[in-house]
Amino acid sequence: MKPGKFITLEGVDGAGKSTHLDYLTDKIRSQGVELVVTREPGGTPLGEKLRTLLLNDPMQPDTELMLMYAARAEHVAGLIKPALVRGAWVLSDRFADASYAYQCGGRGIDAARLESLEIWTLSGFKPDLTLLFDVSPEVAEARRSQARAADRFEQEQVDFFKRVREAYLHRAEREPGRIKVIDASHSIENIRAELDRIMESL
């Protein structure tokens, strides 16, 4: 059986990922493809428990990073890889690029330490396609202020999100074949047209 495709959505909080995830979900399923929609941190019973801790409880940056990868290891082994093996596609709201952006860029953790965790837990496993929704931290903040109550990450200051954004764009420069940067300040119609063009490649 042909393995499925693994697609991830990334971007700072407030970039509009949730809106576009719903659109992509409908688009992929309309093609008759089995699709598993998931998120990070989370995706498994253990991952969801860790998500609650990560989004709400104060902790040291190193603790945060290790809990992220503990949840991710469980996510990959328990949900993502089994789905891909049976031919399903997987669409995830965040994956490993988020740790590079938030824990290295935002928190300032040495990238070499993150990369050692990636090697240990993922062994080179990566998404087939990553859609990076890019928007200025100021625009993202305005959008977040109109949304639900902020979690621990969303309460960070603009400078934090500037570092997160820079880290995301640096990652995209390193892997342009996998990571497609989308200007999330455009209209929803223009963004969806761009998503349609990108998805044609899969």
N, C-alpha and C positions, 0 to 999 in steps of 0.2 A: 504494500500500500504506500502511496506517495505521502510523505510527511507533510503536515500542515505548515502554515506560515505563522511567525511570531512577530507581532507589531506592537510597538510601545508608543505612548504619548507622553511627552515631556514639556516642561516649561515652568516658569515661576508661578506661584499661587496667584490666581487672578488672570492668567493668560487665556482662559476660556476652554481648557481641555475637556471639561465635562460636556459642554455643548457639542463639541466636535466628536467626542467619543460616541454620543448617541447617534449622530449622523452616520459615522462609520459602521456602527453596529448594524443599523438598518441596511446600509448599502451592501455590506458583506453577506448578510443573511439573505438578502434578495437574490443573490447569485446561487442560492441553494447550498451554501457552505455551512457546515457545522461550526459554530463560533462559541468560544468560551471567553466571556468578558470578566476581567479580574482587576485587581488593584494592588499597589504597594504603598506602605506596608500592609499586609493582609493576604487575602486570597485563600487561606486555609484556616481551620479553626484555631490553630496555634498562632498563625500570623495575625489573625484579627485580635487576639488577646494582646499580642505584642504591639499592635497598632494603637490600642487604647492607651497603653503605657507611653509609647513614643509621642503621641500627640498631646498628652495631658500632663505627664509627670516630669518635674524638673530632673535633669540628669547631666552628667558630665559628657562632653563631646565624644570621648572614646567609648563610653557606655552606649551612647546613641548609635554610633557607627556599628558597633558589634551586634547590638540588637537588630539593627536594620539588616545586617547580613545573616543573622540567625533566622529571621523571618523569611529572607530571600532564599536561603538554602532549602527551607521547608517548602516554599512556594514552587520552586523549580522542580524539586523531586516529587512533591505530592500532587501537583496540579499541572504545571506548564508542560513538562516533558511527556507525561503520559498522554495528554491531549494531542500534542504534536505527533506522537508515534501512531496514534490511531487515525491520523489524517485530519483532525480538527484544526482550525485556526485559533490563535489566541490573541486577544486584544487587551493590553494591560495599561492602566492608568499608572504610569511610572514604572521604572525598573532600575538597573544599576547606574545609568547615567545620572539619576537623581542623587545618588550618594556622592558621586563626584562633584556635582553642583552644590548640594546643600552641606555635606559634611566637610569636603575639601574647600570649595569656594566660600561657602557661607561661614563655616566654623573655623576654617584655617587648618584643618588636619593635613599632615603631609600626604601628598598623593601616593608616595611609595608605600605607605602603610595600607591605604585603601587597595592598591593594586595587589598587595600580597593576599588580602582577604578575597579579592576577586578570583585570583588564581586558585586559592584553596577551595572556595565554595562553588565557583562556576566553571572552572577548568576550560576557559575559552568560549563558553556558551554565550551567545549574543543574539539579540533580535535580528530578524531579516530586514526590518525597516523600523526606523525611529522617526517620529514626526515631532519636531521641536517647535512649539508655538512660542514665538519670540515677541515680547512687548516690553516697553519701558517699565521700570519699577513704579514710576509715578502713575501710569495708566493702570497697572495691575493693582496698586493700592486703592485707587478709586473704585475699581470693580469689587475688590474684596470687602470694602466698607459697606457695600450694598447687599452683600451675601449673608450667610448664616454667621453665628457667633464664631469668632476666630479661635483656632486651635493654637498650640504652643509655637508652631512655626509661623503661622500667619500673623502672630503678634510681634514678630521681629521688625526692626526699623528698616527704612528704605536702603540704607547703606548695606545691610545684610543681603537684600535682594539684588542690589547692584553687583555684589560679588558672585551671587548665585548665577545671575544672567551671564556675566563674563565667563564663568567656568563652563556653563552650557555651550556658549559660542566657541570657546576654545576646544571643547570636546568635538564639536561639529566640524571645526577646521581640520582636526586630526582624522576624522572618519567621514568624509563627505559622501562616500558611496552609500553608507548606511543611514546617516542622520540628515534629514531634509529640513531645512530651516524655513518656517512659514511665518510671514509677517502677520501677527495676530491683531494688529491695529486696523487691518483692512475690514471691509464689510463681511458679514457672514456669507453672503452670496459669492464674493470673490474667493474667500477661503475655501468654500466647498468646491468651487471650480478647480482650484489648485489641488485639493485633495483628490478629486476625481482623476486628474492627470497623473498624479503620483501613483495612485492605486492601480492604474492601467499597467504599470510595470510588473505588478504581481499577478 
